[in-house]
């Protein structure tokens, strides 16, 4: 029987995610065929499903993160062997499947200390946190950072990582329950964003100075407040838009706010080479292995219920990481 995969024939709502038989074929030169056990669910998957991010082909299988084992290798591949456990966060999409083909240089071998579920829950989010905190703006001891969606998948990892780097962490959350979760994962000051003027609170917590950097994955609802929370020459890192497209920013606003910096990074530009990918993966696994980062899997669905996973994600009903199980 052929493996199954989620296929999208026309972009749209969660109902566009259809489970079908799909044979990925045999690996060519430089490729491996993987059998997935666990698959990460991320907001980038929603962007591909709705057509905000164009897929390379249609129909297509969404998903950019998973863990499993190598079942076949293409000609010339010597670094990976059948039976080896690996994980990845990579484009093009194709992770919502029991099996897939992928370029061998896009996967990271898993150490014995990292199980497949943890890897699938942490690869994209953890390497995103690494990018944000150590590559885009290198957080230093004594910095104060503001992390939006602090109880989400990236948020929980980023709060812990920033705390381990010696930063004071302010985070925004949507409920008291999420506030407690964020606090338990390194967030010093969780703020209920529906009840709080976040920019004013951030300035109060920094004695009027403002925070050194804001990490904003929410977009439309938060961007103006993010700018208002920054210190002179602070940096706003906009890396997502879960609430919708961020408003346009006039260049003059950056000067008026205190010579501010604004950037919109994408993880895949920071793991563009095999060396960068392996370095990011090693940094993540070392922090997990040392106990500095605990990966929280808040929700699990079978692959067949991918649509339910998307509905929960878009409704902001999730905490931590969400994964699908395959096979």
N, C-alpha and C positions, 0 to 999 in steps of 0.2 A: 504494500500500500504506500502511495506517495506521501511524503510529509505534508503537513498542513501549514498554511500561512494566512495572515490577514492581508487582503488585497483591497485596494481602493481603485475603483474604475472611474469614479467621478468625485471630485472634491466636494466637501460639504460638512454636514453634521456628523455626530458619532455613528449614525446609522450607515455611513459610508464604509465603515470597517466591516468587511465581509470575510468570514473564514472559508477558505477553499483549499482543495488539494493543489499543491504546487511543488514541482520538482526543480530544484535550482541547478541541476546538472553537475558535471564533474569539474574539478578545479583545473584551470589552465596554468601556464607558467606564472609563477609569482603569486598564486592564489592558494587558499586552503578552503576546505568545506568543513563547516562547524555544525555540531549538533548542540542546540541551545538547551539549557536547563532552566535558566532564569533570564528575564528580559526587563530592562528598565523602562519606566514610563515617564516621559518628560514633556514639558510644555512645547519644546521644539516639534514634538510629534503632532501636537494640535496645529501648529503653524503649517506643517506639511499637509495635514488632513484637510484643512480649510482652503489651502491654496495660497496662503500668505507667503510661504516659501515654495517656489515652484519645484516639483519633483522632476528628476531627469527623464523619466518615461511615465506613460500611463498605459495600462494599470501599473501600480507599484505597491510595494510593501513598506509601511512606515517603520519607524524605530531606528535609533542610532546607538543603542547601548545594550549589551547582553553578555552573558557568560556561559560557558559550556566546554565542550571538548572537541579537539580536532579529530575528524573521522577520515579525511583524505587530504593529501598534499599534492600540489601541482609539480610539474617538471622543474627541476632545479632548486626546489625549496629544501634546505638542509637544516634550518634553525628550529623548525617545528616538526613534531612527529605525531602520528595518529595516537590517540589516547591522552595527549597532553591537555591539561586544563588551561584555558585562556579566557581573557575578557577584552572588551573593546568599547570605545566610544568613538564612532567614526561615521563619516559620510562616504558614499550615498546611503540613504536609508535602506532598511531591509531586515531589521532585527525582529519584527513581529512575526516570527516564523520558527517552526521546529528545527529547520536546517537552512543554511544559506552559504553562498560563496562570498569570500571577502579577501582583499589583498593581505598577504601574509605580514607585510610590514605595518599593518594597522592594528594588530592584536598584541596584547601584552601577556606573557606567561604569568600564571598565578602562583605565588608562593604557597606552601602548605598551610601557612597560618591564615590565609584568606579563603573562606568558602565561597561557592558560586553565588549564593544569594546576596551576600555582602558585596561581592564584586559588581554584580548587576545593579545593585542599589547605589553604588558609590562611584563608579568610574566616571560618568559624565559630570555628576554633581561635584565629586571630589576634585577632579582635574579642573573644573570650572573654578572652584574655590582656590586652588593652587594658582591659577591664572590671575584671579582677581587680587589675591592677597600678596603674591610674591612676584608677579610679572608686570601687571598693569600699574599697580601702585604698591610698592614694596613696604608693607606695614612694619613699623619699627616699635620697639618697646616705648611705652608712653603715649603712643598715638591714641586718638579716640575715633572709632569708626561707627558709622550708622549702616545697618543692614536691614533692608526692607524684606518682608516675608520671612522673618527670622525663624519661624517654626516649620518652614517648608524644607524640601529636600536639600537644596543648596544652602539655605539659611542655617539649618542645624549644623551642618559640617563647617560652614564659614565662621559661625560664632565660635565653635570650639577651636578652630585653627587660629583665628585672630586672637583669642584669649591665650593660646599657647605661645603666640608670638609676643605677648606682653602688652596687648592693646586693651583699652577699655571699650566694651562693646555695648552699643545702644541698638535695639532692634524694634521693628514694628510688627505687631501681630493683630489678629482679628478677634480674639476672645481671651477670657481669663485662663481657660485651659491651655491655650496656645502660649500664653505668657509664661505659665509655669513650666511648660515643656522647653521653651527657649531658655529660661533661666537655668534649668537643669543641664543645658548644653552650652554654657559659657556666656550667655547674654547677661550682662550686668544690669541693664535697665530696659526691660521690655515695655514698650509703649502701645497702648490700645489705639490704633490709628483712627478709629471711628469717633473716639471721644477726646482726642488730643490734637492740638496744633503741634505737629511733629517738629517743625522748624523752631518754634519757640521753646519747646521742651528740650531740644538738642542744645540750644544756646544756654538755657538755664543750667543744664547739666555740665556745661563746659565754662561756666562763669562768664558767659557772654561772648566767648571766643568763637565758637562754632567747631564743628568736627573737621578732622583732617580729610576724610574721604567718605563718600556715600556710595554704597553698592545698591543699585536700584534695578530690580527685575520686574517691577510692577508697571511702570510706564505712565499712562494717562493720568491716573489718580494721584501720583506721587511726585512727578518730576519738578513741579514748581516748589513744593515744600523741600525737596532734596536740595535744590539750589539755595534756598533760604537757610538751610542748616549748616552750610559750609563756612569755614574760616576763610580769611584772606588767603588767596592762592591755593585754596582747597580744590579737590578733584571730585567730580561727579562721574561715576562709572555706571552708565546705563547699559544693562546687558539683557533686558527682556521687556516684554510688554503684556503681562498677563491681564491687565485691566484695559488694554487697548493701546493704540498707537500714541506715543508721547506727543505733546504739543510741540509745535515748531519753536525754536529758540532763536531770538535775535542775537547776533554776535555781540551787540552792545550790552546785553544783559550780563554777559560774563565779565565785562569790565566794571559795570555798575555794582556787581556783587562782590568785587574785590579781586579782580584779575583771576577769575576762576578758570579751571580746566574742565573740559567735557570730552569724554571718549565713549565710543560704542564698540567694545571688543566682541569678537566671536571666538569661542574656544578653538575652533579648527584652524584659525590663523596662528595660534600659539602652540599647536602640536602638529605643525605642518611637515616636520621632518621626523623620520624614525627616531633620531636622537632626542628631539624635544618630547616626543610621545613617551619614550621609555623613561626619561628623566621625570616627567610629571607622574607617571604611574608608580615609579619607585618612591617618590616623595609621599604620595598618597598612602601606599602600602606601609611605608615605614611609620607614618603617623598613626595609622590604625593599629599596627602591630605593637607600637609602644604605648597604646592606650590613650594617646592624646586626642584621638577622634573616635567616637562611638557612632556607628552607622545605625540609624533607627529606620526599620522597615515598618511603616505605618499601615500599609494596605497591600494585600496580595489578591490577585485574581487569576483564574486560568486564562490562557491565551484566547479561548473562545469568548470571553467576556471583556475584551479590550474596549468595546464601546462603553461599558459601565465604568471602566477606569477613566476614560476621557470625560465622561459626564461628571464624575466626582472631582476630577482635577479642575475642570473649568468652573465648577460651583464653589471652589475653595473649601471643599469638604475634607481635604487630605492633610495629613501631617507627616513630616519626614519623607522618606522615599516610598514610591509605589512600584511594585514589580508584577510582572506576569510570569506564570509558570508554564513551561512547555513540556510536551511529551506525556 
